[in-house]
Amino acid sequence: EVIEDKDTSKKSLIGLFNNINSEKAPCIHPRICVFSALTDGKGDCNVALKFVKQDDERELLSFDAPIKFFDPRQVVELKFEICGLILPEFGDYRFDLYYGQELLVSRKFMVSPIGGGKL
């Protein structure tokens, strides 16, 4: 969750996680927010957030967003809110954030069976 203070515009990130536990797969996560703050950009560009199943590099979901930097010192904040994210099987996943064709950052997490059963 990304909460923005209306008086200061400061952001708080709530409920960060590295693992999702589920009784079965596939499963659906009701709501995930992905937040990033970018700087040192130049002009117009496109960013892409890609959701990937790590073991076979399957791209399961992708979002594009145009951004504009007026100054390299500017900070552009991005919030992607994904409702009803389908997690097709247990295992490792990641979100990759691209600036144009350049991979900027990856955020990994795991989907595990409740009780530590087989992946």
SEKOL-378380 format. One line per 10 residues: number of its first residue (from 0); for each residue x, y, z of C-alpha. Coordinates in nm, 2 decimals, decimal comma. Layout:
<pts>
NUM) X:Y:Z ~ ...
</pts>
This chain:
<pts>
0) 0,00:0,00:0,00 ~ 0,12:0,35:-0,08 ~ -0,02:0,62:0,14 ~ 0,04:0,99:0,06 ~ 0,01:1,25:0,33 ~ -0,21:1,52:0,19 ~ -0,03:1,80:0,37 ~ 0,33:1,71:0,29 ~ 0,30:1,48:-0,01 ~ 0,53:1,24:0,16
10) 0,47:0,87:0,08 ~ 0,45:0,58:0,32 ~ 0,49:0,22:0,20 ~ 0,28:-0,01:0,41 ~ 0,26:-0,39:0,41 ~ 0,59:-0,48:0,23 ~ 0,64:-0,85:0,17 ~ 0,88:-1,11:0,02 ~ 0,64:-1,40:0,03 ~ 0,28:-1,48:-0,05
20) 0,13:-1,79:0,12 ~ -0,16:-1,97:-0,04 ~ -0,35:-2,29:0,01 ~ -0,35:-2,37:-0,36 ~ -0,22:-2,26:-0,69 ~ -0,33:-2,09:-0,90 ~ -0,43:-1,81:-0,66 ~ -0,52:-1,45:-0,68 ~ -0,37:-1,17:-0,48 ~ -0,65:-0,91:-0,44
30) -0,43:-0,59:-0,46 ~ -0,06:-0,52:-0,50 ~ 0,10:-0,18:-0,53 ~ 0,44:-0,13:-0,70 ~ 0,61:0,21:-0,62 ~ 0,92:0,36:-0,77 ~ 1,09:0,70:-0,76 ~ 1,31:0,78:-1,07 ~ 1,56:1,06:-1,11 ~ 1,84:1,16:-1,36
40) 1,61:1,12:-1,66 ~ 1,61:1,33:-1,97 ~ 1,30:1,44:-2,17 ~ 1,01:1,21:-2,27 ~ 1,04:0,83:-2,22 ~ 0,83:0,53:-2,16 ~ 0,86:0,31:-1,86 ~ 0,74:-0,05:-1,84 ~ 0,66:-0,27:-1,55 ~ 0,67:-0,64:-1,63
50) 0,55:-0,92:-1,41 ~ 0,76:-1,23:-1,47 ~ 0,76:-1,59:-1,36 ~ 1,13:-1,63:-1,28 ~ 1,20:-2,00:-1,35 ~ 1,10:-1,98:-1,72 ~ 1,11:-1,60:-1,78 ~ 0,74:-1,60:-1,88 ~ 0,61:-1,24:-1,89 ~ 0,26:-1,27:-1,73
60) 0,16:-0,90:-1,73 ~ 0,30:-0,57:-1,85 ~ 0,21:-0,21:-1,80 ~ 0,35:0,09:-1,99 ~ 0,35:0,45:-1,88 ~ 0,48:0,76:-2,05 ~ 0,69:0,99:-1,83 ~ 0,86:1,33:-1,88 ~ 1,16:1,47:-1,71 ~ 1,19:1,85:-1,72
70) 1,52:1,85:-1,53 ~ 1,76:1,56:-1,44 ~ 1,72:1,65:-1,07 ~ 1,35:1,60:-1,09 ~ 1,20:1,30:-0,91 ~ 0,92:1,12:-1,10 ~ 0,72:0,89:-0,87 ~ 0,53:0,60:-1,02 ~ 0,26:0,39:-0,85 ~ 0,12:0,08:-1,02
80) -0,19:-0,07:-0,85 ~ -0,27:-0,42:-0,96 ~ -0,60:-0,57:-0,85 ~ -0,67:-0,94:-0,89 ~ -0,32:-1,05:-0,98 ~ -0,32:-1,41:-1,09 ~ -0,03:-1,62:-0,96 ~ -0,05:-1,94:-1,17 ~ 0,17:-2,16:-0,96 ~ 0,40:-2,18:-0,66
90) 0,75:-2,05:-0,71 ~ 0,95:-1,73:-0,77 ~ 0,82:-1,42:-0,94 ~ 0,95:-1,07:-1,00 ~ 0,85:-0,72:-1,11 ~ 1,10:-0,56:-1,36 ~ 1,10:-0,19:-1,42 ~ 1,23:-0,07:-1,75 ~ 1,32:0,29:-1,85 ~ 1,30:0,27:-2,23
100) 1,49:-0,06:-2,31 ~ 1,70:-0,04:-1,99 ~ 1,62:-0,26:-1,69 ~ 1,64:-0,03:-1,39 ~ 1,54:-0,27:-1,10 ~ 1,38:-0,60:-1,02 ~ 1,18:-0,69:-0,71 ~ 1,16:-1,06:-0,64 ~ 0,91:-1,25:-0,42 ~ 0,79:-1,60:-0,37
110) 0,46:-1,77:-0,37 ~ 0,46:-2,06:-0,12 ~ 0,21:-2,32:-0,01 ~ 0,07:-2,27:0,34 ~ 0,25:-2,52:0,57 ~ 0,56:-2,55:0,36 ~ 0,43:-2,82:0,12 ~ 0,58:-2,89:-0,22 ~ 0,65:-2,61:-0,46
</pts>
